[in-house]
């Protein structure tokens, strides 16, 4: 009887998934930052000020840059996306823990943001295959 091993996704596939998640996060950051700045300029009173909108948009640009470079099989893109996901995961985890300890534990948008960053971080950690690095 032949032993069947469950197939796991290849490392090139995990890098592509991380890259496309990075594109999604980057585009969303740019969209939110731009929309907040436009709404503030139009006179609408929102919680996010111009500085916050600039930070969100800037983080979106860095995520998008890292993701595009990763999808183009550049090691720099992997490093940028890995660094951004690690920093944002750590910062978000700190905020979630401090907020949960003081206001009670419930699921919110920061928890979803933490989950997306942890997934990007885990997928970005996979080492590239030899074929992946040769074709870059």
C-alpha positions as CSV (number, residue, x, y, z in Angstrom):
1,X,0.0,0.0,0.0
2,X,1.3,3.4,-1.0
3,X,1.7,6.0,1.7
4,X,0.0,9.3,0.7
5,X,1.5,12.5,2.1
6,X,-0.6,15.5,2.4
7,X,0.6,18.2,0.0
8,X,1.4,21.6,1.4
9,X,1.7,24.7,-0.8
10,X,5.1,25.3,-2.3
11,X,7.2,28.1,-1.0
12,X,6.8,30.0,-4.2
13,X,3.0,29.9,-3.7
14,X,3.3,31.2,-0.2
15,X,5.4,34.1,-1.3
16,X,2.8,34.9,-4.0
17,X,0.0,34.8,-1.4
18,X,2.0,37.1,0.9
19,X,2.7,39.4,-2.0
20,X,-1.0,39.7,-3.0
21,X,-2.0,40.2,0.7
22,X,0.6,42.9,0.8
23,X,-0.9,44.5,-2.3
24,X,-4.3,44.4,-0.7
25,X,-3.1,46.0,2.5
26,X,-1.0,48.6,0.7
27,X,-3.9,49.6,-1.6
28,X,-6.3,49.8,1.3
29,X,-3.8,52.0,3.2
30,X,-3.4,54.3,0.3
31,X,-7.2,54.5,-0.2
32,X,-8.0,55.2,3.4
33,X,-5.3,57.8,3.7
34,X,-6.4,59.6,0.6
35,X,-10.1,59.4,1.4
36,X,-9.4,60.7,4.9
37,X,-7.4,63.7,3.6
38,X,-10.1,64.5,1.0
39,X,-12.9,64.3,3.5
40,X,-11.0,66.6,5.9
41,X,-10.2,69.0,3.1
42,X,-13.9,69.0,2.1
43,X,-14.8,70.1,5.7
44,X,-16.1,66.9,7.0
45,X,-15.2,66.2,10.7
46,X,-13.6,62.8,11.0
47,X,-11.4,61.2,13.6
48,X,-8.3,60.8,11.4
49,X,-6.4,64.1,11.0
50,X,-4.0,64.9,8.2
51,X,-1.0,63.5,10.0
52,X,-2.8,60.2,10.6
53,X,-3.9,60.1,7.0
54,X,-0.4,60.7,5.9
55,X,0.9,57.9,8.2
56,X,-1.7,55.4,7.0
57,X,-1.0,56.4,3.3
58,X,2.7,56.1,3.8
59,X,2.5,52.7,5.4
60,X,0.3,51.7,2.5
61,X,2.9,52.8,0.0
62,X,5.6,50.8,1.9
63,X,3.5,47.7,2.0
64,X,2.6,48.1,-1.7
65,X,6.3,48.6,-2.6
66,X,7.4,45.5,-0.7
67,X,4.6,43.4,-2.2
68,X,5.2,44.4,-5.8
69,X,8.9,43.7,-5.4
70,X,8.1,40.4,-3.8
71,X,5.8,39.5,-6.7
72,X,8.6,40.4,-9.1
73,X,10.8,37.9,-7.1
74,X,13.1,40.5,-5.6
75,X,14.7,39.6,-2.2
76,X,14.4,43.2,-1.2
77,X,10.6,43.0,-1.5
78,X,10.6,40.0,0.8
79,X,12.7,41.8,3.4
80,X,10.5,45.0,3.2
81,X,7.3,43.0,3.5
82,X,8.7,40.9,6.3
83,X,10.0,43.9,8.2
84,X,6.7,45.8,7.9
85,X,4.6,42.8,8.9
86,X,6.8,42.1,11.9
87,X,6.8,45.7,13.1
88,X,3.0,46.2,12.6
89,X,2.3,42.8,14.2
90,X,4.3,43.7,17.3
91,X,2.8,47.2,17.6
92,X,-0.7,46.0,17.0
93,X,-0.3,43.1,19.5
94,X,0.9,45.6,22.1
95,X,-2.2,47.8,21.5
96,X,-4.6,44.9,21.6
97,X,-3.1,43.5,24.8
98,X,-3.1,46.9,26.5
99,X,-6.6,47.7,25.3
100,X,-8.0,44.2,26.2
101,X,-6.5,44.5,29.7
102,X,-8.1,47.8,30.4
103,X,-11.4,47.6,28.5
104,X,-12.1,43.9,28.3
105,X,-11.4,41.4,25.7
106,X,-13.6,41.5,22.6
107,X,-12.9,41.1,18.9
108,X,-12.5,44.3,16.9
109,X,-10.8,45.8,13.8
110,X,-7.4,45.8,15.4
111,X,-7.6,42.0,16.0
112,X,-8.4,41.5,12.3
113,X,-5.4,43.8,11.4
114,X,-3.2,41.7,13.7
115,X,-4.4,38.5,12.0
116,X,-3.7,39.8,8.5
117,X,-0.2,41.0,9.5
118,X,0.6,37.6,11.2
119,X,-0.5,35.8,8.1
120,X,1.7,38.0,5.9
121,X,4.6,37.6,8.3
122,X,4.2,33.8,8.4
123,X,4.0,33.5,4.6
124,X,6.9,35.9,4.1
125,X,9.1,33.9,6.4
126,X,9.2,30.9,4.0
127,X,12.6,30.6,2.4
128,X,12.6,31.0,-1.4
129,X,13.2,28.0,-3.5
130,X,16.3,27.7,-5.7
131,X,14.2,28.0,-8.8
132,X,12.6,31.1,-7.4
133,X,15.9,32.8,-6.7
134,X,17.4,31.7,-10.1
135,X,14.5,33.2,-12.1
136,X,14.7,36.6,-10.5
